[in-house]
Amino acid sequence: MDDADYVVFLNLLKRYLSDDQAKDVKGRKYTSLHDDVELVSFCLMPNHFHLLMYLQTTTGITQLLRNVTASYSVYFNKRHGRVGHLFQERFKASMIDNEGYLDHISRYIHLNPMSFRTWEYSSLPYYLGTKSASWVKPERILQLFKDSEEYNAFVNDYVANDTMLNEIESELAG
């Protein structure tokens, strides 16, 4: 609904993926999934989100999404005076087994918002070096490029590769 909602969602990702294990107000440790999942790219949108993750364990993605979406639903319902389910369906996951798609998928994720250059709720600034955090791991994609400037040029070149982006979108939706 607003910036506060986006910030809470990002803080939940940080809670479960940070190097430092987070604690609640009573000092109890939250589940750490730092060794199970790497968040490579993300983009939060008003009615959905995209996450590109590298899995270290087979249950990491399920645990992360269960923890984040359950906590976020409680927060959101309380804040906005709602009850019931917030997310309509189970998450959709696609295994990427073609390394050649990785850079294109990250670009697709970053280009999701119309104003992708100024959208605050994506990992693009982490790729371009204007933000950094231990819980966002763009290195898996950036290693495919000479530097962040080359990745930036790749993102800017999306018009020429519109066909590839449409193919990825249809695969991920399937």
N, C-alpha and C positions, 0 to 999 in steps of 0.2 A: 504494500500500500504506500509506503514511503521509505525514506532513507534509513530510518531506525530499523525497519524490518529487514532490509538488506544487510545492515551491519550485524544484526543478531545472527542471521544465517551464516555470514562469513566468520563470526566469532565461534560459532559451533564447529565449523570446519577446522578452525584453528585449535579449538579445545581438544579435538580428537587426533589431530595430525601433527601437532607441535612436538619438537624435541623434548621440551619440558612438559612433564605430566601436569595437567591442570587439576586444581582441587576446588571442591564446592565451598560454600561459606562455612561449613562445619569441619573443613580440612580433609574431607574424604576425597581420595583420588578418583578422577574420572577414568574410564577405560582409555588406554592409549593404543591407538592403531598406527602409530608412527612407523612401526616395523612391518606392518601388514599392507599398507596402501601408500602410494605416492600420488599426490595431486599434481598433475602435470599441467593441465589447463582447466579454466572454468569460466563460466559466464552465467550470471544470475539475471533473469528477465522477469517482467511483471507476473507472468503466469507459468513459467517453467524455468528450469536451469539445465545447464550442460556441464558435465564433469568428464575430463579425460584423465583416467587414472592408470597407474602401473601397479599391478597386484603382485605382492610378495607371497600372499597366502590366498587360498581359494575362497575363504570366508570373509576376507577383508572388506570387499565392497558391500556385502550384505550388512555386516556389522556397522560400517560407517554410515550407510544410508539409513539403517534402522535407528541408530542413535541420533543422528542429525535431524531426521524428519520427525521423530517422536518428540524430541525436545523442542523443535521449532513449532510443531503443532500446538503443544501446550502453551508456549509463549504467545503465539499468534492468537489463539482462541481467547486467552485471558485478556490480552491487550485490546482486542477488537470486540469483546463481548459476544463471542461465538461459542458454539458447542459442536461436537461431531468431527468428522473427518475433514482434513484440509487437503490432502493429496488424493486424487481420484483413483489412481491405478498404481499397481506395482511399478517400480522403475523399469525402464527398458535399458538393456545392456547389450552391447555388441562387442564381441572380441575382435580386436584388430590384429590380424595375423599377417598383414602385408605392411612391412616397414615403410614402403613407399607412400602409404596413406597417412602416416603419422603427421607430417608437416601440414598436409592439406586439412586434416581433421582439426588441428590446432587453429589453423587459419579460419576454418568454418566457424568454430566456436567463438573466436574473437570478432568475427564479422557479424555475429548475430544481431546486435543492436544497430539500429539505423545510424546512430551517432557513435560508432564504435571507437573513434579516437578520443572522445571525452567521457565515455561510459565508465563510471567508477567501479562497477561491479563485475569486472572481468580480470583475467590474469594478464592481459596485454601489457600493462605497465611493468609487470615483473619480467616480461620478455624484453622489453625495451630498456630495462635498467633504471627506471624511475622509481620503482618500489622493490623491496626485497623482504622476504620472510622465510623462516625455516620450513614452514608447512606448505609452501608452494615450490614445486620442483620443475622449473622450465628447462633445466639442463638437458633432459632427454630429447627435447626437440631442438634446442639451441645448438647442440653438438652436430646437428645436420647442416649447420650454416657456419660461415666464416666468423660472424659476430652478430650482435643484435641489430646492427644497421642492415645487414643482409636479410635478416628475418623481417625487419620493417619494410624493406623493399618488396619482399615476397608477399606480405600482407597487402601492400598497396597495388600489387599486380593481380588482384583478384578478378578484375573484369575479364582479363585474357583467359583466366582459368575458371570462368563461370560454369562451364560444362562439368568440370571435375567436382566442383562444389555441389552441383545439383545431383550428381551421381552419389556422392557421400550422403547427402541429405536423404535421398530415397533409401539407401542401404540402412541408415541409422533408424529411419522411421519404420522399417520393415520388421 
